[in-house]
Amino acid sequence: MRMDDFREGPNGLEVKLGRDWIGVPEAAAAVIRVHLASRPGLSTAANPDCPLVFPGRMPGRTMHVYSVATILRESGIPAMASRSRAWIQMVRQAPLAVLADALGVNPQTAMRYAERAGTDYLGYATLRSLQGPEGA
């Protein structure tokens, strides 16, 4: 994400997701504002104006995923638990192979999340056939 993906709107902090600006709940907005105001990794001569929300140590590169997880954890956000919940929700709505490929995740990992969610690709195929070709 980039700094220009966040803005203060009339009702508080907003984040740009795709083409839409979405309001951020105030509890999360407070944590995000603190991070945006004091992003790490900007002290090097090559990186002072980096537009990335999570700048890495190399110019133009993002912070390593483990460093982001540490920041989130120190802010009181359980990154792994949030990620697991998001995956469980996604595997209920889309085929595992598509998710694994699109998100760069090992298919066996995607299958474990599907098993936790109590679903599999056959469940997705059945849901899609009931909804019709447009998914209505």
C-alpha positions in Angstrom: 0.0 0.0 0.0 1.0 3.6 -0.6 0.6 6.7 1.5 -1.9 8.1 -1.0 -4.2 5.0 -0.3 -5.1 6.8 2.9 -6.9 10.1 3.5 -8.8 12.0 6.1 -12.4 12.1 4.9 -15.3 14.0 6.3 -16.1 11.1 8.7 -12.5 10.2 9.6 -9.7 8.1 8.1 -10.5 6.4 4.8 -8.5 3.7 2.8 -8.7 3.2 -0.9 -9.6 -0.3 -1.9 -9.7 -0.6 -5.7 -11.6 2.5 -6.8 -13.6 3.0 -3.6 -12.7 4.9 -0.5 -13.8 3.0 2.6 -14.1 4.4 6.1 -11.8 2.9 8.7 -13.3 2.2 12.2 -11.8 4.6 14.7 -10.0 2.0 16.8 -8.1 0.9 13.7 -7.7 4.4 12.4 -5.9 5.5 15.6 -3.3 2.7 15.1 -2.9 3.5 11.4 -2.5 7.2 12.0 0.3 6.5 14.5 2.1 4.2 12.0 1.7 6.6 9.1 3.2 9.5 11.2 6.2 7.5 12.3 6.9 4.9 9.6 10.2 3.1 10.1 12.8 2.8 7.4 12.8 6.4 6.3 16.1 7.4 8.0 18.3 6.3 5.1 19.4 8.9 2.6 17.9 6.9 -0.3 14.5 6.5 1.4 13.3 9.7 3.1 10.3 10.4 0.7 9.2 6.7 0.2 5.5 6.6 -0.7 5.1 3.1 0.7 3.1 2.5 3.9 5.6 -0.1 5.0 8.9 1.0 3.4 11.8 -1.5 3.5 15.4 -0.9 4.0 16.1 -0.8 0.2 14.7 2.1 -1.8 11.4 1.3 -3.5 11.0 -2.0 -1.7 8.4 -2.9 0.9 9.2 -4.1 4.4 9.6 -7.8 4.9 6.4 -9.6 5.9 7.9 -10.6 9.3 8.8 -7.0 10.1 5.2 -6.0 9.3 3.9 -8.8 11.5 6.1 -7.5 14.4 4.8 -4.0 14.0 1.2 -5.2 14.0 1.8 -7.5 17.0 3.4 -4.6 19.0 0.3 -2.5 18.1 -2.0 -5.1 19.6 -3.2 -6.6 16.3 -2.8 -10.4 16.1 -1.7 -10.6 12.5 -1.7 -14.4 12.2 -5.1 -14.8 13.7 -6.5 -12.1 11.4 -4.9 -13.7 8.4 -6.3 -17.1 9.3 -9.8 -15.7 9.7 -9.5 -13.9 6.4 -8.4 -17.2 4.7 -11.2 -19.2 6.2 -13.7 -16.6 4.9 -12.1 -16.6 1.4 -12.1 -20.4 1.0 -15.9 -20.4 1.7 -16.3 -18.1 -1.3 -13.8 -19.1 -4.0 -12.0 -22.2 -5.3 -8.9 -23.2 -3.5 -6.8 -23.5 -6.6 -7.7 -20.0 -7.7 -7.0 -18.5 -4.3 -3.7 -20.3 -3.9 -2.5 -19.2 -7.4 -3.7 -15.6 -7.1 -2.2 -15.1 -3.6 0.9 -17.2 -4.1 0.0 -19.7 -1.4 0.9 -23.4 -1.4 -2.2 -25.4 -2.5 -1.8 -27.7 0.6 -1.9 -24.7 2.8 -5.1 -23.5 1.1 -6.6 -27.0 1.6 -5.9 -26.8 5.4 -7.8 -23.6 5.6 -10.7 -25.1 3.6 -10.8 -28.0 6.0 -10.9 -25.6 9.0 -13.7 -23.8 7.3 -15.6 -27.0 6.7 -15.6 -26.5 3.0 -13.9 -27.6 -0.2 -14.0 -26.9 -3.9 -17.0 -29.2 -4.4 -19.0 -27.0 -1.9 -18.0 -24.0 -4.0 -19.0 -25.6 -7.3 -22.4 -26.6 -5.7 -23.0 -23.0 -4.5 -22.1 -21.5 -7.9 -24.5 -23.9 -9.7 -27.3 -22.9 -7.4 -26.6 -19.2 -7.9 -26.6 -19.6 -11.7 -24.0 -18.4 -14.3 -23.9 -14.8 -13.1 -23.6 -15.8 -9.5 -26.8 -13.9 -8.7 
